[in-house]
Amino acid sequence: MRLVVPLLGLLVTLALALTAAPGAGRARSPSGGGAAMPGDPAPHSRAESSLVGSLNQGMRQAGVYSGAEVVDLDTGQTLFSHNADTPRLPASIEKLFTTTTALTRFGAGAHLSTTVLGAGQVRGSTYHGSLYLRGGGDPTFGSPGFDDAAYGTGATMPHLVANLISSTGIRALSGSIVADETLFDADRGTPATGDQPSIDVEGELSALAYDRGWSDADGTAYFAHPALQAGEQFAAALRAAGVRLPRHLRITAGATPSSAHQLAFAGSPRIATLVALTNTPSDNFFAEMLLKGLGARYGTGGTTADGAAVVRAQVARSFDIHPRLNDGSGLSRYDRTTPDQVVALLGDEWADPAFTASLAVAGETGTLVDEMQGTIAQGRCRAKTGTLHDVSNVAGYCRARDGHTLAYAFLLNGIDPDYAHPITDAMQETVAGYTG
């Protein structure tokens, strides 16, 4: 089973994609490269001249709707800069903003919990009253087979039921089941999909999504009522564990009353793992679930807009950058960022192993598994890619030949990704081969 569905572009005009006024970015070192202009400072070394020449060639091939920046993080020197403060469509580069905010706000070691609550009581081994299955926005919650095939980890329904039986000793239920997805709003998609379920989102956004809300193994069809589906799976898991249920069991969707108390929970993998499962394969569903979770926990509600507001505030505070965004995955064509902003984030996150380990490795893992194999960049470069039908971006780190770590952002807009990939591959190989 595939890990993610590839990002698909939403068909709108190129003019809409590229209309944005230049935004503010970090001040760049006067030694930065880029397209040679009268009065520009010359590169400091033969190695830098070679790097600038190669990257300029790549940017000429990329076209006028593209920008780039490369910074040596060991020295702080900007080695190359080309239209680095002009906003571009980020595509899945957007996930860098979402995931760094998740690491900062939730914490790398935190977990998202799916819980069972009740306002009744246990008499003998029978629970008298309703059981409430409350979703906590865990994107991995589902069946053991699904989680193992898709992620190799995750919170499963049988584990939650086992915890319930262990903590309460119940062997029978006299009552109903209520599935609670109210931590998030009822929008199943993002602004880019008209808030409706879409194959682009790679899952159905619900605080109680079970197996991503997929009703088929390919992720091309979704359940009409994901919370009810989760409630039915809860009942099935209870029966499979030997818990007797009413013959005419009532399963509904609703909110958990404030009088209910927690009986059991199943925790997601660590946030650091969820971030890796977002960034390495570029998983839209994980990004959007994390975004809504940020809105629910740290904003004013579990909505895409509330989550985006949390992310905007956090990246402004952490990195002093102000990208334009209204989703978590980068599907929206309203989103904008600059190479300068992306490199600012990369520079500050360089020392965070939970973040750097979440990026795909050139020639080895994730969205870069088939790129740059057998070149100097293989194993040296870790990056996040971003692709729409007319966008091909990549940003990350390379351990250069001289041992320095170089952060880079290559944002190529208005271009066919099939044409662009060899360009960005060659540019990353240039960065990896730098001997400054």
MARFI-316987 format. One record per atom (N, C-alpha, C, O): x, y, z. Coordinates in steps of 0.2 Angstrom, whole numbers, plus 5000, padded with zeros to 4 digits. Example, Ala and Ser with C-alpha at 12.3 -4.5 7.8 and 13.67 -1.06 7.14 Angstrom:
REM residues 2
506649725039;506249785039;506649845039;507149835042;506449895035;506849955036;506450005039;506750065040;
REM end
This chain:
REM residues 436
500449945000;500050005000;500450065000;500950065004;500350114996;500750174996;500650215002;500150205006;501150255003;501250295009;500850355009;500450375013;500850385003;500450455002;500250454995;500550414990;499750494994;499550514987;499950564985;500050614988;500250564979;500650624976;500250694976;499650684975;500550744977;500250814977;500050824970;500350814965;499350844970;499050864963;498950934963;498650964968;499050974958;498951044957;498251054956;497851014953;497951114958;497251134957;497351184951;497751224951;496851174946;496951204939;496651274940;496051284940;497051324940;496951394940;497451424936;497851394934;497251494934;497751524929;498351544932;498451554938;498851544928;499551554930;499551624932;500051644937;499151674930;499251744932;499051744940;499351784943;498551704942;498351704949;498851674953;498951694959;499251624950;499751594954;500351634956;500651624961;500451684951;501051724952;500951794954;501451834954;500351814955;500251884957;500451894964;499951874968;500951934966;501051944973;501552004973;502052004969;501552044978;502052094979;502652074982;502552034987;503252094981;503752074985;503652084992;503452134994;503952034996;503852045003;504552055007;505052045004;504552075013;505152085017;505452015018;505151965020;506052015018;506451955020;507051975025;507152035026;507451925027;508051935031;508551975027;508551975020;508952025030;509452055027;509952005025;510151965029;510252005019;510751955016;511451985017;511552045016;511851945017;512551965018;512751995011;512551975006;513152045011;513452075005;513852035001;513952054995;514051975003;514451934999;514051884995;514351844991;513351894995;512951844992;513051844984;513251894981;512851784981;512951784974;512251804971;511851834974;512151774965;511551794961;511751814954;512351814952;511251834951;511351864944;511751924944;511651974948;512351924941;512751984941;512452044939;512152044933;512552094943;512252164941;512852214942;513252204946;512852274939;513352324940;513352344947;512852354950;513952344950;514052364957;513952304962;514152314968;513752244960;513752184964;514452164966;514852174962;514452144973;515152124975;515352054972;514852014970;515952044970;516151984967;516251934972;516351944978;516151864970;516251814975;516951814978;517351834975;516951784984;517651794987;518151734985;518751744987;517951684982;518451634981;518251604974;517651614971;518751564971;518551524965;517951474966;517551464962;517951444972;517451394974;516751434974;516251404971;516751494977;516151524977;515951554970;515351554968;516451574966;516251594959;515951534955;515551544951;516251474956;515951414952;515251394955;514851384950;515151404961;514451394964;513951444961;513451424958;514151504961;513751554958;513551544951;513051554949;514151524947;514051514940;513551464938;513151464934;513651404942;513251344941;512451364943;512051344940;512351394949;511751404951;511351464947;510751454945;511751504944;511451554939;511251524933;510651534930;511551474931;511351434925;510751394926;510251394922;510651364932;510051334934;509451384934;508951364932;509551444937;509051494937;508851514931;508251534929;509351524926;509151544919;508651484916;508151504912;508851424917;508451374915;507751374918;507251354915;507751394924;507051384928;506551444926;505951434926;506851494923;506351544921;506251604926;506551604931;505851654924;505851714927;505351714934;505351764938;505051664934;504551654940;504851614946;504551574949;505551614946;505851574951;506351614955;506551664953;506551584961;507051624966;507451574970;507251514970;507951594972;508351544976;508851584981;508951644980;509051544986;509551574991;509951514994;509651464995;510551524995;510951474998;511451515003;511751565002;511451485010;511751515015;512251465018;512051405020;512851485020;513351435024;513151445031;513251505034;512851395034;512651405041;513251405046;513151435051;513851385044;514451385048;514751455049;514951475054;514651495043;514951555043;514451615043;514551675044;513851595041;513251645041;513351685034;512951735033;513751665030;513851705023;513251675018;513151615017;512951725015;512551705009;512951695003;513251745001;512951635001;513351614995;512951634988;513351644983;512351634988;511951644982;511251674984;510951644988;511051714980;510351744981;510151774974;510451814971;509551744972;509251764966;508451774967;508151724968;508251834967;507551854968;507351824974;506751794975;507751824979;507651784986;507051814990;506851784995;506851884989;506351914993;505651914989;505251954991;505651884983;505051884979;504551824981;504851774981;503951844983;503551784985;503351734980;503251754974;503351674981;503151624976;502651574980;502551574986;502351534975;501951474978;502351424982;502851404978;502251414988;502751364991;502551294990;503051244990;501951274988;501751204987;501851174994;501751204999;502151114994;502251075001;502851105005;502951075010;503251155002;503651185007;503251215013;503551235018;502651235012;502251255017;502251215023;502151235029;502351145022;502351105028;502851115033;502851095039;503451155031;503951175035;503651215041;503851215046;503251265039;502951315044;502451275049;502551285055;502051225046;501651185050;501951145055;501851145061;502551105052;502851055057;503251095062;503351065067;503651145060;504051175065;503551205071;503751205077;503051235069;502551255074;502251195078;502251205084;502151145075;501951085079;502451065084;502351045090;503051065082;503651045087;503751095092;503851075098;503651155091;503651205096;503151205101;503251215107;502551205098;501951215102;501751145106;501651145112;501751095103;501551025106;502151005110;502050975115;502751005107;503350975109;503450915106;503050875104;504150895105;504350835101;504050775104;503950725100;504050775111;503850715114;503150705116;502950655119;502750755114;502050745116;501650695111;501950675106;501050685113;500650635110;499950665109;499750705113;499550645104;498850665103;498450605105;498650545103;497950615109;497550555112;496850545109;496550595108;496750485108;496050465107;495750435113;496050385116;495250455116;494950435122;494350405123;493850415118;494150365128;493550335129;493350365136;493650365141;492750395136;492450425142;491750405144;491450375139;491550415150;490950385152;490650425158;491050455162;489950435158;489650465164;489250415168;488850435172;489350355166;488950305170;489350275175;489850305178;489250205176;489650175181;489650095180;489250075176;490150065183;490249995182;489949955188;490049975194;489449915186;489249865192;489349795190;489149775184;489749765194;489949695192;490449705186;490949735188;490349675181;490849685175;490449725169;490649715163;489849755171;489449785166;489549865167;489449885172;489649895161;489649965161;488949995160;488649975154;488650025164;487950055163;487950125161;488150175166;487850145155;487850215153;488150215146;488350165143;488250275143;488550285137;489250285137;489550315142;489550255132;490350265131;490450315126;490150315120;490850365127;491050415122;491750405119;492250405123;491750395113;492350395109;492550465107;492250485102;493050495110;493250565108;493850565104;494350545106;493850595098;494450605094;494850665096;494650715098;495550655096;495950705098;496450725092;496950765093;496150715086;496550735080;497150695078;497550715074;497150635080;497750585079;497650565072;497250525070;498150585067;498050555060;498250485059;498050455054;498550455064;498650385063;498150335066;498150275065;497650365069;497150315073;496750275068;496550305063;496750215069;496450165064;496550095066;496650075072;496550055061;496649975062;497349955062;497749995059;497549905065;498249885065;498549865058;499149885057;498149835054;498449825047;498549885043;499049895039;498049935043;498149995040;498850035042;499250055038;498850045049;499350075052;500050045050;500550085049;500049985051;500749945050;500949955042;501549965041;500449955038;500649955031;500850025029;501250045025;500450075032;500550145030;501150185033;501450225030;501150165040;501650205044;502150165048;502650185050;502050105049;502450055053;502350075060;502750055065;501850115062;501750135069;501050165069;500650165064;500750185075;500150215075;499750195081;499850145084;499150235083;498750215088;498150175085;497850195080;498050115088;497450075085;496850065089;496950075095;496350045086;495750035090;495749975095;495549985100;496049925092;496149865097;496549885103;496349865109;497049925102;497449945108;497049985113;497049985119;496650035110;496150075114;495650035118;495550045124;495349985115;494949935118;495249895124;494949885129;495849875122;496249835127;496349875133;496349855139;496549945132;496649985138;496049995142;496050005148;495450005138;494750015142;494649955146;494449965152;494749895144;494549835147;495049825153;494849805159;495649845152;496149835158;496049885163;496049865169;495749945162;495749995167;495049995170;494950015176;494549965167;493849965170;493649895172;493249885176;493949845169;493649775170;493049755167;492749705168;492749795162;492049785159;492149725155;492549715151;491549685155;491449635150;490849645146;490649595142;490449695148;489749705145;489649775145;489849815150;489249805140;488949865140;488249875140;487849835136;487949905144;487249925145;487149995143;487050035148;487150015137;487050085135;487250095128;487150045124;487450155126;487550165119;488250195118;488650195123;488450205112;489050225110;488950295106;488550305102;489350345108;489350415105;490050425103;490550425106;490050445096;490650455093;490750535093;490350565090;491250565096;491350635097;491950655092;492550645094;491850695087;492350725083;492350805084;492550835079;492050825089;491950905090;492550945091;492551005091;493150905092;493750945093;493850995087;494151045087;493650965081;493750995074;493051015072;492550995074;493051065067;492451085063;492251025059;492650975058;491751035055;491450985051;491750985044;491550945039;492151035042;492451035035;492950975034;493450965038;492850945029;493250875028;493850895023;494250855023;493850955020;494450965016;494751035018;494651055024;495051065013;495451135015;495151185010;494751175006;495351245011;495151295006;495251284999;494851304995;495751244998;495951234991;495451184988;495451174982;495151144992;494651094989;493951114991;493451074991;493851174992;493151194994;492951165001;492351165002;493351155005;493251125012;492951055011;492651025016;492951025005;492650955004;493150905003;493750915002;492950845005;493450785004;493750784997;493350804992;494350774996;494750774990;495250724990;495650714995;495450694985;496050644984;496650684986;497150664988;496650754984;497250794985;497450794993;498050804994;496950794997;497050805004;497250735007;497550735012;497150685003;497450615005;497050585011;497350545014;496550615013;496150595019;495550635021;495550695018;495150615025;494550655027;494650685034;494750655039;494650755034;494850795040;494350785045;493750815044;494450745050;493950735056;494450725062;494950695062;494250755068;494650745074;494550665076;494950645080;494150625073;494050555074;494050515068;493750465067;494550535063;494650505057;494950435059;495350425063;494650375056;494850315057;495150285050;494750285045;495750265050;496050245043;495950305038;495850295032;496150365040;496050425036;495350445034;495250485030;494850405036;494150415033;494050375027;493550385023;494550335024;494550305018;494050245018;493950215023;493650245013;493150185013;493350135008;493050085006;493950145005;494250095000;495050095001;495350145004;495350044999;496050045000;496550094997;497150094998;496250124992;496650164988;496550244990;496950284987;496150254994;496050324996;495650364991;495750424991;495250334987;494850374982;494150384984;493750414980;493950354989;493250364992;493250364999;493650345003;492750405002;492750425009;492050405012;491550405008;492050395019;491450385022;491050445023;491350505024;490450445022;490050505023;490050535030;489950595031;490050495035;490050515042;490650475045;490550425048;491250505045;491850475048;491850465055;492050405058;491450505059;491450485066;490950425067;491150385071;490450425064;490050365064;490350295062;490350245066;490850305057;491250245055;491650225061;491750165062;491950275064;492450265070;492050225075;492250185079;491450255077;491050225082;490850155080;490850115085;490750135074;490550065072;491150025073;491149965075;491750045071;492350015072;492550005080;492749945082;492350045084;492350045091;491949985094;492149945098;491349985091;490949925093;491149865091;491149815095;491449855085;491749795082;492349775086;492349715088;492749815088;493349805092;493149775099;493449735102;492549805102;492349785109;492049715108;492249675112;491749695103;491449625102;492049585101;492049525104;492549605097;493149555096;493449545102;493849495103;493449585107;493849575113;493349545118;493649535124;492749525116;492349485121;491849525125;491649495130;491849585124;491349625127;490649625124;490549635118;490149605129;489449595126;489149665125;489149705130;488849675120;488549735118;487749725117;487549665116;487349775118;486649765117;486449745110;486849765105;485949705110;485749675103;485549735098;485749725092;485249785101;485149845096;485549905099;485249955101;486149895098;486649945100;486550015096;486450015090;486450065100;486350135097;487050165096;487350175101;487250185090;487850225089;487650285086;487350285080;487850345089;487750405086;488350455086;488850435089;488350505083;488850555084;488650615088;488050635088;489050635092;488850695097;489450715101;489950695100;489250765105;489750785110;489850755117;489250735119;490350745119;490450715126;490250765131;490450825131;489850745136;489650795141;490150805146;490650765147;490150865149;490650885154;490750845160;491250845163;490150805161;490150765167;490550695166;490650665171;490750685160;491050625158;491750625161;492050675161;492050565163;492650555165;493050505161;492750465158;493750515160;494050475156;494150405158;494350395164;494050355154;494150285156;494750255153;495050205156;494950275147;495550245143;495750295138;495350335136;496350285135;496550325130;497050285126;497350235128;497150305120;497750275115;498050335113;497750375109;498750345114;499150395112;499450385105;499650335103;499450435101;499850435095;500550425096;500850435101;500950415090;501650415091;501850485093;501450535092;502450495095;502750565097;502650615091;502650595085;502550675093;502450725088;503050725083;502950735077;503650715086;504250705081;504150655076;504350665070;503850605078;503650545073;503150575068;503150565062;502650605070;502050635066;502350685061;502150685055;502850725064;503150775059;503550735054;503550755048;503950685056;504250645050;503850615045;503950615040;503250585048;502750555043;502450605039;502150595034;502450675041;502250725037;502750745032;502550755026;503350765034;503850795029;504150745025;504250765019;504350685027;504750645023;504350625016;504650625011;503750595017;503350585011;502950635008;502550635003;502950695012;502550755010;501750735010;501450735005;501550715016;500850695018;500350755019;500450785024;499950765014;499450825015;498950815021;498850855025;498750755022;498250735027;498550745034;498250785038;499150725035;499550735042;499650815043;499450835048;499850845038;499950925039;499250955041;499250995045;498750935037;498150975039;497850955045;497450995049;497950895047;497650865054;498050905059;497850925064;498750905059;499150945063;498951015064;498951045069;498751045058;498551115058;497951125062;497951175066;497451085061;496851095065;496951085072;496651115076;497351035073;497551025080;497851085084;497751095090;498251115080;498551175083;498051225084;498051265089;497551235080;497051285081;496651265087;496351305091;496451205088;496051175093;496351185100;496051205105;497051175100;497451175106;497651245108;497651265114;497851285103;498251345104;497851405101;498051465102;497351395097;496951455094;496251455097;496151435103;495851475093;495151485095;494651425093;494051435094;494951375089;494551325087;494851275082;495451295080;494651215081;494951165077;494751175070;494451135067;494951235067;494751245060;495451255056;495951275060;495451255050;496051275046;496251345047;496851355048;495751385047;495951455048;496251475055;496751515055;495951445060;496251455067;496951425067;497351455070;497051365064;497751335064;498251375060;498751385063;497951405055;498451445051;498651505055;499151535054;498151535059;498351595063;498851575068;499251615069;498851515071;499351495076;499951495072;500551515075;500051465066;500651455063;500951525061;501551535062;500551565058;500751635056;501051665062;501651695062;500751665068;501051695074;501651665076;502151695079;501751595076;502251565078;502951575074;503451585077;502851575067;503451585063;503651655063;504251675063;503151705065;503351775066;503751775072;504351815072;503551745077;503951745084;504651715083;505151735086;504651655080;505251605080;505751635075;506351635077;505551655069;505951665064;505951735061;506351755056;505451775064;505351845061;505251845054;505551885050;504751795052;504551795045;503851795044;503451785049;503551815038;502851825038;502551805031;502351835027;502651735030;502351705024;501551715024;501251725029;501251705018;500551715018;500351635017;500551605012;499851615021;499651555021;498951545024;498751585028;498551495021;497851485024;497751405024;497151385024;498251365024;498151295025;498851275028;499251305029;498851205029;499451175032;499851135027;500451125029;499651115021;499951075017;500251105011;500751085008;500051165009;500251205003;499851184997;500051204991;499251154998;498851144992;498551214989;498351224983;498451264994;498151324992;498551364988;499151374989;498251394983;498651444978;498651514981;498851564978;498351524987;498351584990;499051594994;499251644995;499351534996;499951535000;500551564996;500551564990;500951605000;501551634997;502151635002;502051645008;502751615000;503351625004;503951644999;503851644993;504451665002;505051684998;505651635000;505651605005;506151624996;506751584997;507051615004;507351575008;507051685004;507351715010;507051695017;507351675022;506351685017;505951665023;506151595024;506251575030;506151555019;506251485020;506951465023;507051425028;507451505021;508151495023;508151525030;508551495034;507851575032;507851595039;507551545043;507851535049;507051505042;506751455046;507351395046;507451375052;507551375040;508051325040;508651345045;508951295048;508851405045;509451425049;509351415056;509751395060;508751435058;508551435065;508451355068;508551345073;508151315063;508051245065;508551195064;508451135065;509151225062;509751185060;509851135066;510051075065;509851155072;510051125078;509551075081;509651045086;508951075078;508351035080;508350965077;508150965071;508650915080;508650845077;507950825075;507850785070;507450835079;506750815077;506550845070;506150815067;506750905069;506550935063;507050905057;506750885052;507650915058;508150895052;508050815050;508050805045;507850775055;507750705054;507150695050;507050645047;506650745050;506050735047;506050745039;505550725036;506650775037;506650785030;506850725026;507250685028;506650725019;506850665015;507650675013;507950725013;507950615012;508650615011;508750595004;508450555001;509150635000;509250634993;509550564991;509950534994;509150534987;509350464984;509150414989;509350354987;508850424994;508750374999;508050365002;507750315003;507750425004;507050415007;506550465004;506750515001;505950455006;505350495005;505350524997;505450484993;505150584997;505050614990;505750624986;505650644980;506250614989;506950614986;507250544985;507850544982;506850494986;507150424985;507450414978;507950384978;507150444973;507350424966;507750484963;507850484957;507950534967;508250594965;509050594967;509150574973;509450604963;510150614964;510550554966;511050554970;510250494965;510550434966;511250434963;511350444957;511750404966;512450404964;512850464963;513350464959;512550524965;512850584965;513150604971;513050574977;513550654972;513850684978;513250704983;513450704989;512650724980;512150744985;511850684988;511550694993;511850624986;511550564989;511850564996;512450554997;511350565001;511550555008;511850615011;511850625017;511950665007;512250735010;511750785011;511750825015;511150775007;510650825007;510050805009;509850745008;509750845014;509050825017;508650885015;508850945016;508050865013;507650925010;506850905010;506650855011;506450965010;505750955009;505650985002;505851034999;505250944998;505050954991;504350994991;503950984996;504151024986;503451054985;503351054978;503651084974;502751014976;502551004969;501851024968;501450994972;501651064963;501051064960;501151064953;501651044950;500551064949;500651054942;501051104938;501351094933;501251164941;501651214939;502151234944;502451294943;502351194949;502751214954;503251154955;503051104956;503851174956;504351124958;504851154963;505351184961;504751144969;505151174974;505551124979;505351074979;506151144981;506551104986;506851154991;507151204989;506951134997;507251175002;507551125007;507151085010;508151145010;508451095015;509151115016;509351175016;509551065018;510251065020;510651015016;510450965014;511251035014;511750995011;512351005016;512551055018;512650945017;513350945020;513850945014;513950905011;514151005013;514551025008;515150985008;515350955013;515550975002;516150945002;516650965007;517150925010;516651035009;517151055014;516951045021;517251075026;516351015022;516150995029;515651045032;515351035037;515551105028;515051155031;514351135029;514251095024;513851155033;513151145031;512851205028;512951265030;512651195022;512351245018;511551235018;511251185016;511151295020;510451295019;510251325012;510551375010;509751295009;509551325002;508851315002;508451275005;508551354997;507851354995;507851374988;508051434986;507651324984;507551344977;506751334975;506451284976;506451394974;505751394973;505651414965;505751464963;505451364962;505351364954;504551364953;504251314954;504351424951;503551424949;503551434941;503951454938;502951424939;502751424932;503151384928;503451404922;503251314930;503651274927;503351204927;503051184932;503551154922;503251084923;503751054927;504351054926;503551014932;503950984937;504450934934;504950924936;504150904928;504650854925;505250884922;505750854921;505150944920;505650984917;506151014923;506751014922;505851024928;506151064934;506551014938;507151034940;506350954939;506750914943;507450904941;507950904946;507650894935;508450894934;508750954935;509350954937;508451014935;508751074937;508851084944;509451094946;508351064948;508451074955;508951014958;509351024962;508950954955;509450904956;510150934955;510550924959;510250964949;510950984948;511151044953;511751044954;510651084954;510851134959;510951114966;511451134969;510651054968;510851024975;511450994974;511850994979;511650964969;512250934968;512850984968;513350974971;512751044965;513151094966;513351114973;513851124975;512751124977;512851144984;513251094988;513651104992;513051024986;513350974990;514150974988;514550954993;514350994982;515050984980;515451054982;516051054980;515151094985;515451164987;516051154991;516051114996;516651184990;517251174993;517551244996;518151254995;517051284998;517251355000;517751355006;517951405008;
REM end
